Amino acid sequence: MTQDRGATEQVAFWSWPLRDWDVMWKPSTWLRKPPTPHKAHLFHLLAIVGLASYANVIANKVLSDVWHIPFNLGVLAVALFIGRRAGTSWTSMGLRGDRVRRGTRVGLLVMGVIAVGVVLAIAIPSTREIFKDDRVIEHSLWWALAQALIRIPIATAFYEEVLFRGIVFGMLVRRNSPLIAALWTSLLFGFWHILPTIDTLKVNPAGDLFSGIAGFVIAIVGAVGGTMLAGLAFLWIRLYANSTAASILAHIGTNSLAMLGAVFVVHVL
């Protein structure tokens, strides 16, 4: 993570000054318009969304797990390049170096809360069943640990947080209020999870509850709505810390701790 000219407010690098970013998590700021709205180069934003959508299909339907990290990091590098070419600052993408420490503290706190929730869910027999993931059952212990500790943190949490809560939100909020930018960003994040949801329905016991066309549609709509709400929560965490480091750690906590819970249920219990 790095600095940019927005590190001082003596240079007007873009519309929201640093002092506004530090309080953007407060509801009182959500309907404010950018001080100097910017077109945000709509073509660049559409190029990023198009690239990410295409990459999402390739990652879910073509590539094996071993290629997810280099592929996703490559796509993210291109998206960052496009965003910077469009004039989006590191500050607007939540990548300021002087906010990483706060972001780390906030993210670790959220991870702790999630860990408590996972432990409680495993302790209750009726909710323990959702951790019996076929992927964990069919693969080795080492495969599951590699997913939880390496692939998910890098190829999922880091990738998606910098892409959505960083680049996409950072570009949208240059011309919209934080609330409108957040809603659009989170809606895209919800659509992003349609393909993973289809795969999850095949390997998770919860998928048996959504049989038939009607059940399938309900599952997809629920997944889009649920991940949209999760995206809004991750974004609020990112804004509260003014750092994507916070939402990255929260995202790791959500996905990796669930996988580790599955490992415990399948291989220990």
SEGULUM-763040 format. One line per field, with one value per residue: residue number from 1; residue in three letters; chain; x, y, z of N, C-alpha, C in turn. Coordinates in nm, 3 decimals, padded with zeros to 5 digits. Layout:
k <- c(NUM;...)
r <- c(ALA;...)
c <- c(A;...)
n.px <- c(X;...)
n.py <- c(Y;...)
n.pz <- c(Z;...)
ca.px <- c(X;...)
ca.py <- c(Y;...)
ca.pz <- c(Z;...)
c.px <- c(X;...)
c.py <- c(Y;...)
c.pz <- c(Z;...)
//
This chain:
k <- c(1;2;3;4;5;6;7;8;9;10;11;12;13;14;15;16;17;18;19;20;21;22;23;24;25;26;27;28;29;30;31;32;33;34;35;36;37;38;39;40;41;42;43;44;45;46;47;48;49;50;51;52;53;54;55;56;57;58;59;60;61;62;63;64;65;66;67;68;69;70;71;72;73;74;75;76;77;78;79;80;81;82;83;84;85;86;87;88;89;90;91;92;93;94;95;96;97;98;99;100;101;102;103;104;105;106;107;108;109;110;111;112;113;114;115;116;117;118;119;120;121;122;123;124;125;126;127;128;129;130;131;132;133;134;135;136;137;138;139;140;141;142;143;144;145;146;147;148;149;150;151;152;153;154;155;156;157;158;159;160;161;162;163;164;165;166;167;168;169;170;171;172;173;174;175;176;177;178;179;180;181;182;183;184;185;186;187;188;189;190;191;192;193;194;195;196;197;198;199;200;201;202;203;204;205;206;207;208;209;210;211;212;213;214;215;216;217;218;219;220;221;222;223;224;225;226;227;228;229;230;231;232;233;234;235;236;237;238;239;240;241;242;243;244;245;246;247;248;249;250;251;252;253;254;255;256;257;258;259;260;261;262;263;264;265;266;267;268;269)
r <- c(MET;THR;GLN;ASP;ARG;GLY;ALA;THR;GLU;GLN;VAL;ALA;PHE;TRP;SER;TRP;PRO;LEU;ARG;ASP;TRP;ASP;VAL;MET;TRP;LYS;PRO;SER;THR;TRP;LEU;ARG;LYS;PRO;PRO;THR;PRO;HIS;LYS;ALA;HIS;LEU;PHE;HIS;LEU;LEU;ALA;ILE;VAL;GLY;LEU;ALA;SER;TYR;ALA;ASN;VAL;ILE;ALA;ASN;LYS;VAL;LEU;SER;ASP;VAL;TRP;HIS;ILE;PRO;PHE;ASN;LEU;GLY;VAL;LEU;ALA;VAL;ALA;LEU;PHE;ILE;GLY;ARG;ARG;ALA;GLY;THR;SER;TRP;THR;SER;MET;GLY;LEU;ARG;GLY;ASP;ARG;VAL;ARG;ARG;GLY;THR;ARG;VAL;GLY;LEU;LEU;VAL;MET;GLY;VAL;ILE;ALA;VAL;GLY;VAL;VAL;LEU;ALA;ILE;ALA;ILE;PRO;SER;THR;ARG;GLU;ILE;PHE;LYS;ASP;ASP;ARG;VAL;ILE;GLU;HIS;SER;LEU;TRP;TRP;ALA;LEU;ALA;GLN;ALA;LEU;ILE;ARG;ILE;PRO;ILE;ALA;THR;ALA;PHE;TYR;GLU;GLU;VAL;LEU;PHE;ARG;GLY;ILE;VAL;PHE;GLY;MET;LEU;VAL;ARG;ARG;ASN;SER;PRO;LEU;ILE;ALA;ALA;LEU;TRP;THR;SER;LEU;LEU;PHE;GLY;PHE;TRP;HIS;ILE;LEU;PRO;THR;ILE;ASP;THR;LEU;LYS;VAL;ASN;PRO;ALA;GLY;ASP;LEU;PHE;SER;GLY;ILE;ALA;GLY;PHE;VAL;ILE;ALA;ILE;VAL;GLY;ALA;VAL;GLY;GLY;THR;MET;LEU;ALA;GLY;LEU;ALA;PHE;LEU;TRP;ILE;ARG;LEU;TYR;ALA;ASN;SER;THR;ALA;ALA;SER;ILE;LEU;ALA;HIS;ILE;GLY;THR;ASN;SER;LEU;ALA;MET;LEU;GLY;ALA;VAL;PHE;VAL;VAL;HIS;VAL;LEU)
c <- c(A;A;A;A;A;A;A;A;A;A;A;A;A;A;A;A;A;A;A;A;A;A;A;A;A;A;A;A;A;A;A;A;A;A;A;A;A;A;A;A;A;A;A;A;A;A;A;A;A;A;A;A;A;A;A;A;A;A;A;A;A;A;A;A;A;A;A;A;A;A;A;A;A;A;A;A;A;A;A;A;A;A;A;A;A;A;A;A;A;A;A;A;A;A;A;A;A;A;A;A;A;A;A;A;A;A;A;A;A;A;A;A;A;A;A;A;A;A;A;A;A;A;A;A;A;A;A;A;A;A;A;A;A;A;A;A;A;A;A;A;A;A;A;A;A;A;A;A;A;A;A;A;A;A;A;A;A;A;A;A;A;A;A;A;A;A;A;A;A;A;A;A;A;A;A;A;A;A;A;A;A;A;A;A;A;A;A;A;A;A;A;A;A;A;A;A;A;A;A;A;A;A;A;A;A;A;A;A;A;A;A;A;A;A;A;A;A;A;A;A;A;A;A;A;A;A;A;A;A;A;A;A;A;A;A;A;A;A;A;A;A;A;A;A;A;A;A;A;A;A;A;A;A;A;A;A;A;A;A;A;A;A;A;A;A;A;A;A;A)
n.px <- c(00.084;00.038;00.134;-00.008;-00.051;-00.262;-00.192;-00.130;-00.332;-00.282;-00.268;-00.503;-00.607;-00.823;-01.186;-01.286;-01.157;-00.899;-00.985;-01.259;-01.277;-01.197;-01.420;-01.624;-01.761;-01.965;-02.319;-02.419;-02.280;-02.345;-02.525;-02.413;-02.294;-02.013;-01.758;-01.646;-01.772;-01.671;-01.635;-01.527;-01.438;-01.613;-01.588;-01.350;-01.427;-01.629;-01.470;-01.317;-01.518;-01.613;-01.380;-01.340;-01.575;-01.551;-01.319;-01.419;-01.585;-01.395;-01.231;-01.408;-01.511;-01.317;-01.040;-00.821;-00.784;-00.516;-00.431;-00.567;-00.464;-00.232;-00.370;-00.590;-00.452;-00.316;-00.529;-00.623;-00.406;-00.417;-00.666;-00.611;-00.422;-00.579;-00.761;-00.591;-00.498;-00.729;-00.729;-00.788;-00.723;-00.485;-00.577;-00.858;-00.906;-00.866;-00.607;-00.404;-00.091;-00.056;-00.283;-00.297;-00.230;-00.442;-00.647;-00.572;-00.602;-00.880;-00.978;-00.880;-01.023;-01.284;-01.250;-01.215;-01.472;-01.616;-01.493;-01.585;-01.855;-01.842;-01.747;-01.960;-02.160;-02.066;-02.080;-02.350;-02.567;-02.765;-02.686;-02.433;-02.429;-02.409;-02.144;-02.047;-01.906;-01.887;-01.656;-01.452;-01.479;-01.421;-01.163;-00.815;-00.687;-00.477;-00.526;-00.761;-00.665;-00.480;-00.655;-00.795;-00.594;-00.425;-00.517;-00.783;-00.740;-00.575;-00.654;-00.925;-01.026;-00.836;-00.822;-01.098;-01.171;-00.994;-01.063;-01.350;-01.435;-01.226;-01.120;-01.356;-01.559;-01.414;-01.398;-01.667;-01.761;-01.657;-01.829;-02.074;-02.291;-02.171;-02.354;-02.503;-02.292;-02.204;-02.425;-02.439;-02.186;-02.206;-02.421;-02.311;-02.121;-02.289;-02.401;-02.167;-02.135;-02.299;-02.217;-02.030;-02.221;-02.386;-02.208;-02.163;-02.409;-02.403;-02.224;-02.261;-02.443;-02.664;-02.759;-02.945;-03.184;-03.284;-03.418;-03.528;-03.656;-03.774;-03.663;-03.396;-03.392;-03.470;-03.251;-03.044;-03.131;-03.140;-02.869;-02.751;-02.873;-02.788;-02.505;-02.481;-02.561;-02.357;-02.146;-02.202;-02.159;-01.885;-01.788;-01.858;-01.692;-01.444;-01.458;-01.481;-01.230;-01.090;-00.939;-00.865;-00.745;-00.880;-01.131;-01.036;-00.925;-01.158;-01.305;-01.143;-01.174;-01.447;-01.464;-01.236;-01.234;-01.476;-01.417;-01.212;-01.364;-01.520;-01.321;-01.256;-01.498;-01.529;-01.283;-01.211;-01.432)
n.py <- c(-00.119;00.229;00.577;00.890;01.199;01.289;01.271;01.503;01.792;02.004;01.984;01.958;01.672;01.512;01.491;01.441;01.543;01.434;01.459;01.425;01.159;01.030;01.045;00.934;00.705;00.770;00.805;01.060;01.161;01.021;01.098;01.312;01.505;01.478;01.722;01.838;01.707;01.443;01.312;01.063;00.901;00.709;00.513;00.383;00.270;00.094;-00.073;-00.196;-00.333;-00.501;-00.652;-00.777;-00.928;-01.107;-01.238;-01.357;-01.558;-01.719;-01.794;-01.942;-02.140;-02.245;-02.241;-02.429;-02.465;-02.409;-02.212;-01.985;-01.780;-01.649;-01.573;-01.412;-01.207;-01.097;-00.996;-00.808;-00.634;-00.521;-00.394;-00.207;-00.053;00.056;00.201;00.390;00.521;00.647;00.847;00.795;00.813;00.674;00.716;00.729;00.468;00.337;00.264;00.387;00.418;00.517;00.450;00.185;00.059;00.124;00.006;-00.262;-00.315;-00.276;-00.471;-00.711;-00.711;-00.749;-01.002;-01.150;-01.139;-01.278;-01.528;-01.612;-01.643;-01.856;-02.064;-02.091;-02.170;-02.418;-02.552;-02.590;-02.845;-02.838;-02.631;-02.707;-02.879;-02.734;-02.701;-02.929;-02.964;-03.082;-03.049;-03.033;-03.281;-03.454;-03.388;-03.374;-03.312;-03.130;-02.998;-02.856;-02.690;-02.539;-02.402;-02.246;-02.096;-01.988;-01.969;-01.855;-01.616;-01.466;-01.494;-01.455;-01.286;-01.060;-00.994;-00.942;-00.741;-00.524;-00.485;-00.432;-00.282;-00.111;-00.017;-00.002;00.119;00.348;00.481;00.520;00.686;00.926;01.067;01.036;01.028;00.888;00.687;00.610;00.525;00.314;00.139;00.067;-00.051;-00.268;-00.406;-00.497;-00.662;-00.853;-00.973;-01.079;-01.312;-01.508;-01.729;-01.868;-01.938;-02.120;-02.332;-02.389;-02.483;-02.738;-02.876;-02.832;-02.931;-02.769;-02.708;-02.899;-02.807;-02.644;-02.747;-02.813;-02.578;-02.348;-02.348;-02.319;-02.062;-01.910;-01.958;-01.833;-01.564;-01.512;-01.544;-01.336;-01.115;-01.157;-01.146;-00.892;-00.743;-00.825;-00.710;-00.438;-00.427;-00.493;-00.272;-00.061;-00.122;-00.088;00.188;00.287;00.239;00.371;00.226;-00.042;-00.258;-00.329;-00.433;-00.642;-00.818;-00.870;-01.001;-01.224;-01.341;-01.409;-01.598;-01.777;-01.864;-01.997;-02.208;-02.331;-02.407;-02.600;-02.785;-02.864;-02.981;-03.189;-03.337;-03.367;-03.380)
n.pz <- c(00.000;-00.058;-00.071;-00.191;-00.370;-00.227;00.036;00.158;00.206;00.050;-00.217;-00.463;-00.546;-00.605;-00.571;-00.298;00.006;00.239;00.506;00.482;00.398;00.630;00.791;00.654;00.716;00.883;00.914;00.865;00.653;00.428;00.227;00.110;-00.161;-00.386;-00.333;-00.564;-00.818;-01.035;-01.361;-01.361;-01.559;-01.716;-01.912;-01.840;-01.596;-01.681;-01.833;-01.635;-01.488;-01.691;-01.748;-01.497;-01.478;-01.691;-01.605;-01.377;-01.473;-01.605;-01.388;-01.230;-01.396;-01.563;-01.476;-01.261;-00.902;-00.834;-01.007;-00.943;-00.773;-00.912;-01.146;-01.057;-00.922;-01.136;-01.292;-01.108;-01.096;-01.353;-01.334;-01.132;-01.265;-01.471;-01.316;-01.195;-01.422;-01.488;-01.307;-01.042;-00.701;-00.460;-00.207;-00.239;-00.302;-00.071;-00.001;00.140;00.294;00.555;00.692;00.731;00.974;01.149;00.999;01.016;01.291;01.324;01.145;01.260;01.498;01.403;01.290;01.522;01.637;01.442;01.463;01.713;01.652;01.466;01.627;01.808;01.628;01.547;01.785;01.824;01.744;01.536;01.364;01.304;01.090;00.851;00.811;00.700;00.441;00.112;-00.038;00.149;00.263;00.049;-00.029;00.076;00.410;00.397;00.159;00.222;00.427;00.283;00.117;00.305;00.430;00.239;-00.045;-00.024;00.141;-00.036;-00.316;-00.301;-00.072;-00.055;-00.328;-00.402;-00.222;-00.271;-00.535;-00.537;-00.293;-00.299;-00.575;-00.750;-00.585;-00.516;-00.761;-00.830;-00.624;-00.682;-00.836;-00.727;-00.435;-00.122;-00.037;-00.269;-00.431;-00.273;-00.282;-00.556;-00.587;-00.409;-00.518;-00.759;-00.646;-00.536;-00.771;-00.865;-00.722;-00.823;-00.988;-00.809;-00.615;-00.746;-00.775;-00.505;-00.419;-00.510;-00.353;-00.086;00.204;00.254;00.007;-00.064;00.025;-00.166;-00.404;-00.744;-00.996;-00.884;-00.626;-00.694;-00.810;-00.589;-00.424;-00.569;-00.582;-00.311;-00.250;-00.397;-00.275;-00.010;-00.028;-00.123;00.099;00.268;00.131;00.170;00.445;00.461;00.325;00.497;00.712;00.588;00.535;00.794;00.899;00.709;00.529;00.315;00.426;00.656;00.568;00.414;00.604;00.750;00.555;00.510;00.760;00.748;00.533;00.549;00.817;00.824;00.651;00.798;01.015;00.891;00.837;01.097;01.183;00.996;00.996;01.261;01.448)
ca.px <- c(00.000;00.126;00.086;-00.017;-00.053;-00.367;-00.139;-00.146;-00.449;-00.238;-00.284;-00.637;-00.587;-00.954;-01.293;-01.303;-01.032;-00.871;-01.067;-01.391;-01.263;-01.185;-01.551;-01.725;-01.836;-02.077;-02.441;-02.442;-02.207;-02.377;-02.601;-02.339;-02.240;-01.871;-01.737;-01.627;-01.799;-01.584;-01.696;-01.467;-01.405;-01.706;-01.533;-01.253;-01.502;-01.693;-01.364;-01.282;-01.629;-01.612;-01.264;-01.364;-01.683;-01.492;-01.227;-01.499;-01.627;-01.276;-01.185;-01.504;-01.548;-01.206;-00.914;-00.814;-00.752;-00.375;-00.407;-00.648;-00.385;-00.166;-00.468;-00.664;-00.360;-00.292;-00.648;-00.627;-00.303;-00.469;-00.772;-00.545;-00.359;-00.687;-00.811;-00.494;-00.498;-00.849;-00.709;-00.834;-00.609;-00.469;-00.665;-00.996;-00.914;-00.840;-00.473;-00.306;-00.001;-00.066;-00.407;-00.291;-00.228;-00.580;-00.722;-00.537;-00.666;-01.024;-01.000;-00.857;-01.135;-01.397;-01.217;-01.241;-01.617;-01.656;-01.445;-01.679;-01.975;-01.815;-01.738;-02.096;-02.234;-02.019;-02.123;-02.493;-02.583;-02.849;-02.611;-02.306;-02.442;-02.372;-01.999;-02.010;-01.887;-01.836;-01.519;-01.362;-01.490;-01.361;-01.022;-00.731;-00.677;-00.382;-00.595;-00.852;-00.586;-00.424;-00.764;-00.829;-00.482;-00.349;-00.594;-00.892;-00.693;-00.515;-00.731;-01.064;-01.044;-00.754;-00.863;-01.231;-01.179;-00.928;-01.139;-01.482;-01.434;-01.119;-01.121;-01.490;-01.620;-01.334;-01.431;-01.808;-01.787;-01.605;-01.937;-02.199;-02.283;-02.122;-02.461;-02.531;-02.174;-02.202;-02.530;-02.397;-02.073;-02.251;-02.504;-02.216;-02.062;-02.390;-02.403;-02.039;-02.141;-02.395;-02.148;-01.988;-02.338;-02.428;-02.115;-02.181;-02.532;-02.373;-02.131;-02.295;-02.571;-02.773;-02.811;-03.060;-03.305;-03.324;-03.436;-03.620;-03.630;-03.812;-03.562;-03.272;-03.408;-03.469;-03.113;-02.963;-03.174;-03.095;-02.724;-02.720;-02.912;-02.704;-02.369;-02.492;-02.558;-02.221;-02.063;-02.225;-02.093;-01.742;-01.757;-01.862;-01.568;-01.335;-01.469;-01.456;-01.084;-01.032;-00.836;-00.915;-00.686;-00.982;-01.229;-00.966;-00.918;-01.295;-01.341;-01.068;-01.241;-01.574;-01.447;-01.135;-01.276;-01.582;-01.348;-01.145;-01.470;-01.554;-01.210;-01.269;-01.615;-01.511;-01.163;-01.194;-01.555)
ca.py <- c(00.000;00.341;00.713;00.968;01.341;01.315;01.263;01.639;01.853;02.123;01.959;01.905;01.560;01.472;01.569;01.427;01.559;01.329;01.474;01.367;01.014;00.980;01.044;00.889;00.595;00.824;00.821;01.201;01.195;00.927;01.160;01.428;01.498;01.513;01.867;01.870;01.580;01.410;01.213;00.935;00.823;00.596;00.406;00.309;00.191;-00.017;-00.166;-00.273;-00.424;-00.603;-00.739;-00.858;-01.023;-01.212;-01.314;-01.435;-01.678;-01.802;-01.849;-02.037;-02.247;-02.294;-02.261;-02.508;-02.383;-02.372;-02.095;-01.872;-01.670;-01.567;-01.517;-01.302;-01.095;-01.035;-00.917;-00.695;-00.539;-00.449;-00.306;-00.096;00.031;00.132;00.298;00.499;00.596;00.730;00.953;00.757;00.819;00.566;00.748;00.692;00.322;00.282;00.203;00.476;00.349;00.565;00.402;00.039;00.015;00.130;-00.096;-00.393;-00.328;-00.293;-00.599;-00.819;-00.710;-00.813;-01.144;-01.210;-01.155;-01.386;-01.654;-01.650;-01.691;-01.989;-02.160;-02.114;-02.245;-02.557;-02.610;-02.621;-02.955;-02.804;-02.546;-02.772;-02.950;-02.651;-02.707;-03.055;-02.928;-03.195;-03.021;-03.068;-03.426;-03.526;-03.355;-03.401;-03.208;-03.028;-02.918;-02.765;-02.589;-02.449;-02.315;-02.152;-02.012;-01.929;-01.929;-01.764;-01.482;-01.390;-01.496;-01.415;-01.168;-00.947;-00.963;-00.884;-00.617;-00.416;-00.462;-00.372;-00.176;-00.019;00.048;00.030;00.222;00.470;00.551;00.561;00.792;01.051;01.140;01.006;01.029;00.759;00.586;00.560;00.449;00.190;00.050;00.015;-00.140;-00.390;-00.481;-00.567;-00.768;-00.958;-01.045;-01.148;-01.438;-01.602;-01.853;-01.944;-01.993;-02.240;-02.439;-02.421;-02.562;-02.877;-02.942;-02.805;-02.993;-02.670;-02.707;-02.991;-02.734;-02.561;-02.834;-02.763;-02.446;-02.243;-02.347;-02.266;-01.917;-01.854;-01.964;-01.731;-01.431;-01.499;-01.527;-01.201;-01.022;-01.176;-01.096;-00.747;-00.692;-00.846;-00.609;-00.312;-00.437;-00.483;-00.135;00.023;-00.151;-00.022;00.332;00.317;00.241;00.440;00.136;-00.173;-00.361;-00.372;-00.520;-00.763;-00.907;-00.912;-01.097;-01.346;-01.400;-01.468;-01.715;-01.873;-01.926;-02.094;-02.326;-02.398;-02.471;-02.722;-02.878;-02.916;-03.067;-03.309;-03.414;-03.386;-03.430)
ca.pz <- c(00.000;-00.085;-00.052;-00.312;-00.341;-00.130;00.172;00.209;00.145;-00.020;-00.359;-00.490;-00.638;-00.651;-00.510;-00.154;00.082;00.336;00.627;00.453;00.397;00.767;00.857;00.558;00.774;00.960;00.833;00.831;00.531;00.321;00.119;00.060;-00.296;-00.390;-00.341;-00.705;-00.888;-01.147;-01.449;-01.322;-01.677;-01.717;-01.999;-01.761;-01.498;-01.754;-01.872;-01.515;-01.460;-01.796;-01.725;-01.378;-01.507;-01.774;-01.521;-01.284;-01.545;-01.626;-01.260;-01.175;-01.489;-01.645;-01.406;-01.138;-00.785;-00.828;-01.090;-00.901;-00.716;-01.013;-01.240;-00.994;-00.897;-01.266;-01.324;-01.016;-01.138;-01.469;-01.286;-01.063;-01.368;-01.536;-01.220;-01.179;-01.547;-01.485;-01.209;-00.909;-00.609;-00.363;-00.094;-00.272;-00.309;00.061;-00.002;00.202;00.386;00.693;00.753;00.737;01.113;01.198;00.927;01.071;01.422;01.305;01.080;01.356;01.591;01.334;01.281;01.653;01.651;01.350;01.521;01.819;01.585;01.408;01.738;01.857;01.526;01.552;01.913;01.817;01.648;01.421;01.272;01.272;00.963;00.737;00.794;00.635;00.301;00.033;-00.083;00.259;00.280;-00.064;-00.044;00.192;00.511;00.352;00.057;00.290;00.497;00.181;00.075;00.412;00.475;00.129;-00.162;00.011;00.178;-00.146;-00.441;-00.276;00.013;-00.101;-00.465;-00.409;-00.145;-00.345;-00.658;-00.515;-00.192;-00.332;-00.706;-00.802;-00.499;-00.526;-00.885;-00.828;-00.528;-00.737;-00.902;-00.656;-00.289;-00.071;-00.030;-00.404;-00.474;-00.196;-00.332;-00.686;-00.565;-00.342;-00.613;-00.846;-00.564;-00.527;-00.899;-00.875;-00.651;-00.881;-01.027;-00.690;-00.547;-00.820;-00.738;-00.364;-00.406;-00.546;-00.261;00.054;00.240;00.247;-00.129;-00.073;00.060;-00.281;-00.520;-00.845;-01.053;-00.788;-00.521;-00.752;-00.823;-00.454;-00.375;-00.638;-00.536;-00.173;-00.249;-00.444;-00.169;00.108;-00.053;-00.134;00.237;00.318;00.068;00.241;00.575;00.437;00.286;00.616;00.786;00.514;00.555;00.935;00.917;00.595;00.477;00.271;00.511;00.751;00.503;00.371;00.720;00.780;00.451;00.543;00.874;00.706;00.446;00.594;00.943;00.790;00.597;00.910;01.091;00.819;00.860;01.232;01.189;00.913;01.027;01.405;01.508)
c.px <- c(00.088;00.059;00.062;-00.023;-00.163;-00.319;-00.139;-00.265;-00.412;-00.255;-00.422;-00.625;-00.719;-01.059;-01.305;-01.169;-01.019;-00.960;-01.208;-01.385;-01.258;-01.318;-01.661;-01.807;-01.959;-02.199;-02.466;-02.374;-02.256;-02.451;-02.531;-02.291;-02.091;-01.855;-01.718;-01.647;-01.715;-01.652;-01.644;-01.442;-01.487;-01.654;-01.434;-01.323;-01.569;-01.589;-01.324;-01.391;-01.634;-01.498;-01.289;-01.471;-01.630;-01.399;-01.302;-01.545;-01.509;-01.233;-01.278;-01.529;-01.431;-01.084;-00.927;-00.766;-00.609;-00.346;-00.484;-00.566;-00.315;-00.264;-00.538;-00.575;-00.325;-00.408;-00.654;-00.523;-00.350;-00.577;-00.714;-00.483;-00.466;-00.741;-00.718;-00.487;-00.619;-00.839;-00.756;-00.715;-00.601;-00.559;-00.807;-01.014;-00.884;-00.704;-00.365;-00.221;-00.018;-00.199;-00.407;-00.298;-00.369;-00.665;-00.696;-00.604;-00.816;-01.055;-00.982;-00.970;-01.257;-01.373;-01.245;-01.389;-01.666;-01.613;-01.538;-01.807;-01.958;-01.812;-01.877;-02.177;-02.193;-02.069;-02.270;-02.515;-02.662;-02.777;-02.477;-02.309;-02.396;-02.221;-01.953;-02.006;-01.826;-01.693;-01.418;-01.363;-01.412;-01.212;-00.947;-00.735;-00.587;-00.442;-00.683;-00.776;-00.524;-00.531;-00.787;-00.719;-00.406;-00.441;-00.703;-00.841;-00.643;-00.608;-00.876;-01.071;-00.966;-00.800;-00.996;-01.241;-01.113;-01.007;-01.268;-01.478;-01.324;-01.143;-01.261;-01.558;-01.546;-01.364;-01.576;-01.833;-01.727;-01.717;-02.071;-02.179;-02.229;-02.229;-02.489;-02.413;-02.167;-02.305;-02.492;-02.282;-02.118;-02.344;-02.416;-02.151;-02.160;-02.397;-02.277;-02.045;-02.243;-02.328;-02.096;-02.106;-02.386;-02.338;-02.136;-02.305;-02.507;-02.295;-02.164;-02.429;-02.689;-02.834;-02.931;-03.191;-03.361;-03.334;-03.537;-03.585;-03.660;-03.708;-03.432;-03.278;-03.402;-03.327;-03.027;-03.000;-03.128;-02.946;-02.684;-02.755;-02.822;-02.564;-02.369;-02.487;-02.419;-02.126;-02.079;-02.156;-01.942;-01.703;-01.760;-01.737;-01.450;-01.337;-01.439;-01.306;-01.015;-00.918;-00.900;-00.851;-00.791;-01.081;-01.164;-00.962;-01.058;-01.341;-01.270;-01.135;-01.369;-01.553;-01.352;-01.176;-01.390;-01.519;-01.277;-01.246;-01.513;-01.446;-01.223;-01.385;-01.590;-01.397;-01.142;-01.319;-01.608)
c.py <- c(00.124;00.474;00.776;01.115;01.380;01.307;01.401;01.700;01.984;02.108;01.897;01.795;01.504;01.530;01.558;01.445;01.449;01.339;01.418;01.215;00.957;00.975;00.990;00.770;00.643;00.845;00.965;01.241;01.117;00.989;01.283;01.403;01.530;01.664;01.916;01.741;01.563;01.304;01.072;00.843;00.695;00.480;00.320;00.217;00.071;-00.120;-00.255;-00.375;-00.536;-00.702;-00.832;-00.963;-01.139;-01.300;-01.402;-01.566;-01.773;-01.870;-01.958;-02.157;-02.309;-02.332;-02.355;-02.418;-02.330;-02.244;-01.972;-01.754;-01.589;-01.502;-01.396;-01.181;-01.023;-00.946;-00.793;-00.589;-00.456;-00.350;-00.185;00.001;00.118;00.239;00.417;00.585;00.689;00.841;00.921;00.746;00.696;00.589;00.701;00.542;00.256;00.218;00.296;00.399;00.391;00.528;00.249;-00.010;00.016;00.022;-00.235;-00.416;-00.354;-00.430;-00.716;-00.827;-00.780;-00.963;-01.215;-01.235;-01.270;-01.522;-01.704;-01.706;-01.830;-02.095;-02.192;-02.196;-02.391;-02.626;-02.651;-02.728;-02.917;-02.715;-02.606;-02.837;-02.867;-02.653;-02.837;-03.036;-03.045;-03.174;-03.061;-03.220;-03.501;-03.500;-03.383;-03.285;-03.095;-02.940;-02.813;-02.654;-02.490;-02.352;-02.205;-02.052;-01.942;-01.877;-01.828;-01.626;-01.399;-01.378;-01.456;-01.284;-01.046;-00.900;-00.889;-00.752;-00.501;-00.382;-00.385;-00.256;-00.074;00.053;00.093;00.137;00.354;00.550;00.602;00.680;00.925;01.134;01.118;01.025;00.894;00.651;00.527;00.477;00.315;00.091;-00.012;-00.085;-00.274;-00.473;-00.559;-00.682;-00.884;-01.040;-01.129;-01.289;-01.537;-01.734;-01.931;-02.006;-02.120;-02.357;-02.483;-02.508;-02.710;-02.951;-02.920;-02.869;-02.897;-02.664;-02.798;-02.920;-02.655;-02.646;-02.773;-02.623;-02.335;-02.233;-02.288;-02.113;-01.849;-01.850;-01.855;-01.591;-01.408;-01.475;-01.387;-01.099;-01.033;-01.121;-00.945;-00.684;-00.711;-00.743;-00.473;-00.312;-00.424;-00.340;-00.042;00.003;-00.082;00.129;00.370;00.327;00.327;00.357;00.004;-00.286;-00.416;-00.469;-00.648;-00.864;-00.957;-01.018;-01.231;-01.418;-01.471;-01.598;-01.819;-01.940;-02.024;-02.222;-02.402;-02.466;-02.600;-02.828;-02.942;-03.015;-03.198;-03.397;-03.441;-03.447;-03.554)
c.pz <- c(00.000;-00.058;-00.189;-00.274;-00.244;00.013;00.237;00.139;00.075;-00.171;-00.381;-00.594;-00.687;-00.557;-00.359;-00.083;00.188;00.459;00.605;00.450;00.538;00.841;00.766;00.610;00.850;00.870;00.789;00.701;00.409;00.203;00.061;-00.082;-00.292;-00.403;-00.484;-00.784;-01.013;-01.231;-01.421;-01.440;-01.682;-01.802;-01.921;-01.660;-01.565;-01.797;-01.754;-01.484;-01.563;-01.779;-01.608;-01.402;-01.590;-01.690;-01.423;-01.348;-01.564;-01.497;-01.208;-01.266;-01.564;-01.561;-01.287;-01.025;-00.786;-00.907;-01.044;-00.851;-00.825;-01.109;-01.179;-00.965;-01.027;-01.308;-01.236;-01.054;-01.257;-01.425;-01.212;-01.162;-01.436;-01.442;-01.203;-01.306;-01.553;-01.381;-01.069;-00.815;-00.520;-00.242;-00.121;-00.280;-00.175;00.075;00.051;00.302;00.531;00.760;00.769;00.881;01.172;01.130;00.981;01.206;01.408;01.246;01.175;01.459;01.529;01.321;01.412;01.676;01.565;01.406;01.631;01.757;01.526;01.517;01.792;01.758;01.526;01.678;01.912;01.710;01.522;01.319;01.232;01.134;00.844;00.713;00.727;00.484;00.225;-00.014;00.024;00.281;00.173;-00.080;00.086;00.290;00.463;00.243;00.123;00.363;00.399;00.131;00.179;00.442;00.363;00.018;-00.127;00.053;00.060;-00.266;-00.422;-00.198;-00.037;-00.238;-00.468;-00.334;-00.217;-00.470;-00.632;-00.417;-00.218;-00.464;-00.748;-00.717;-00.512;-00.652;-00.882;-00.736;-00.573;-00.801;-00.833;-00.506;-00.242;-00.068;-00.168;-00.455;-00.402;-00.249;-00.466;-00.670;-00.507;-00.431;-00.710;-00.772;-00.548;-00.655;-00.918;-00.817;-00.707;-00.917;-00.906;-00.615;-00.614;-00.784;-00.595;-00.342;-00.433;-00.438;-00.114;00.087;00.233;00.108;-00.147;-00.043;-00.059;-00.407;-00.616;-00.891;-00.953;-00.676;-00.569;-00.761;-00.686;-00.399;-00.438;-00.590;-00.393;-00.163;-00.293;-00.335;-00.047;00.089;-00.076;00.005;00.298;00.260;00.133;00.377;00.560;00.403;00.407;00.700;00.720;00.535;00.700;00.962;00.813;00.536;00.434;00.351;00.608;00.687;00.451;00.486;00.759;00.681;00.473;00.659;00.836;00.630;00.504;00.725;00.921;00.735;00.708;01.002;01.025;00.838;00.998;01.241;01.115;00.961;01.175;01.468;01.437)
//
